[in-house]
Amino acid sequence: MAASVGRGDASYKYSDKEIAAAGAGMKKLATYRMDGGSGSVVSSQLGEVLKLIGKVYSDEQLKIYRPMWDKYNNGRIPVDAFLDKMRVMHDTKGVVQWVVKMADRNHDGFISEDEYQEILGMLAEYDPKTAVASTSYRNMCAEADANRDGKISLEECGAWIALKLGL
């Protein structure tokens, strides 16, 4: 696999072998520690993690991309989350579902107002002009609650965002 510069080709689909190799490589990094799931590495090693998948980012690009891991994962890159992202990064709808899943901090399967704000922040990392950025939590709930149970599931939130983005 040839190294790319920047975000590379977003349409590239990683093979299961490449994903497994990236996971094994992350576990060999100096800051790897087992802390739930399949462990994590510190976000300061993001450049090394990206090199494992053939991506070469400049220091400027890393300054833009690294805060997402710092803010939403306490300065660590969970191996499982990174590998999940590799599985979907070729598919915009899949990335939306990944973002929604990452925001579910309490793992209850539903999106709270605070979690919705995190989703907006993470989506802004990809596209600051995202179509959902100006939609309040209340309005999102009114539109996204397909089964009218008063709660927004991960699936409902992801489907609503995908619809708003025209996916």
C-alpha positions in Angstrom: 0.0 0.0 0.0 1.5 3.3 -1.0 1.7 6.1 1.6 -0.5 9.1 1.0 -0.3 12.6 2.1 -3.0 14.3 4.2 -6.4 12.6 4.4 -5.4 10.4 1.4 -8.0 8.8 -0.7 -11.2 8.6 1.5 -12.7 6.0 -0.8 -9.9 3.5 -0.1 -11.3 0.4 1.7 -8.9 -1.3 4.1 -8.8 -5.1 4.0 -9.3 -7.2 7.1 -5.5 -8.0 6.9 -4.6 -4.3 6.9 -6.9 -3.6 9.8 -5.5 -6.5 11.8 -1.9 -5.4 11.0 -2.7 -1.8 12.2 -4.1 -3.2 15.5 -1.1 -5.4 16.0 1.2 -2.4 15.2 -0.7 -0.2 17.7 -0.1 -2.8 20.4 3.7 -2.5 19.8 3.8 1.3 20.3 5.7 2.5 23.4 2.6 4.0 25.0 0.2 1.1 24.5 -1.6 0.0 27.6 -4.4 -2.4 28.2 -7.2 -0.2 29.6 -10.4 -1.9 28.5 -11.4 -3.3 25.2 -8.3 -3.9 23.2 -6.3 -1.1 24.9 -5.1 2.3 23.7 -2.1 4.5 22.9 -1.5 8.2 23.7 -2.7 10.6 21.1 0.8 12.1 20.8 1.6 8.9 18.8 -1.1 9.7 16.2 1.5 10.2 13.5 3.0 6.7 14.2 -0.5 5.2 14.2 -1.4 6.8 10.9 1.9 5.5 9.4 0.8 2.0 10.3 -2.1 2.4 7.7 0.0 4.1 5.1 -0.9 7.7 5.9 1.7 10.5 6.3 0.4 13.6 7.9 2.4 16.9 8.3 2.7 18.4 11.8 0.1 21.0 10.8 -2.4 18.3 9.8 -1.8 16.4 13.0 -2.5 19.6 15.0 -5.9 19.7 13.4 -6.7 15.9 13.7 -5.3 15.1 17.1 -7.6 17.3 19.2 -10.5 14.9 18.4 -8.8 12.1 20.2 -7.6 14.4 23.0 -11.0 15.9 23.6 -13.3 12.8 23.2 -10.9 10.1 24.5 -8.9 11.8 27.2 -5.8 12.0 25.2 -5.8 8.4 24.2 -6.6 6.5 20.9 -8.6 3.4 21.7 -7.4 0.6 19.5 -11.0 -0.7 19.0 -12.3 2.7 18.0 -9.4 3.3 15.6 -9.9 0.0 13.9 -13.7 0.6 13.7 -13.0 3.8 12.0 -10.6 2.1 9.5 -13.5 -0.3 8.6 -15.9 2.6 7.7 -13.7 5.5 6.6 -14.4 4.7 2.9 -18.1 5.2 3.5 -19.5 8.6 4.6 -22.6 7.0 6.1 -20.4 4.6 8.0 -18.3 7.5 9.4 -21.5 9.1 10.6 -22.5 5.9 12.4 -19.0 5.7 13.9 -19.2 9.3 15.2 -22.6 8.6 16.8 -21.2 5.4 18.4 -18.1 7.2 19.7 -20.3 9.9 21.3 -22.4 7.4 23.3 -20.2 7.9 26.4 -22.4 6.0 28.8 -22.9 3.2 26.3 -26.7 3.1 26.9 -27.5 3.1 23.2 -29.2 6.5 23.3 -28.0 10.1 22.6 -28.3 12.7 25.3 -28.0 16.4 24.7 -24.4 16.5 25.8 -23.6 13.5 23.5 -25.4 15.3 20.7 -23.1 18.3 21.2 -20.1 16.0 21.0 -21.4 14.6 17.7 -21.7 18.1 16.3 -18.1 18.8 17.4 -16.8 15.5 15.8 -18.7 16.1 12.6 -17.2 19.6 12.4 -13.8 18.0 12.5 -14.7 16.5 9.1 -16.8 19.4 7.7 -17.2 22.7 9.6 -20.2 23.6 7.4 -22.1 20.4 8.2 -25.8 20.6 7.6 -26.7 19.6 11.1 -24.5 22.1 12.9 -27.3 24.6 13.5 -30.0 22.1 14.5 -30.8 22.2 18.3 -31.0 19.0 20.3 -34.7 19.6 20.8 -35.4 20.0 17.0 -33.2 16.9 16.3 -35.3 14.9 18.8 -38.5 16.0 17.3 -37.4 15.0 13.8 -35.3 11.9 14.6 -37.5 10.0 17.1 -38.9 7.6 14.6 -40.6 5.3 17.1 -41.8 8.2 19.3 -40.5 6.8 22.5 -39.1 10.1 23.6 -35.5 8.9 23.3 -33.0 9.0 20.4 -31.3 5.7 19.7 -27.9 5.6 18.1 -29.6 4.2 14.9 -32.2 7.0 14.9 -29.5 9.7 15.4 -27.3 8.2 12.7 -30.2 7.9 10.2 -31.3 11.4 10.9 -27.8 12.9 10.3 -27.4 10.8 7.2 -30.7 12.1 5.9 -29.8 15.7 6.7 -26.5 15.3 4.9 -28.2 13.7 1.9 -26.5 10.3 2.3 
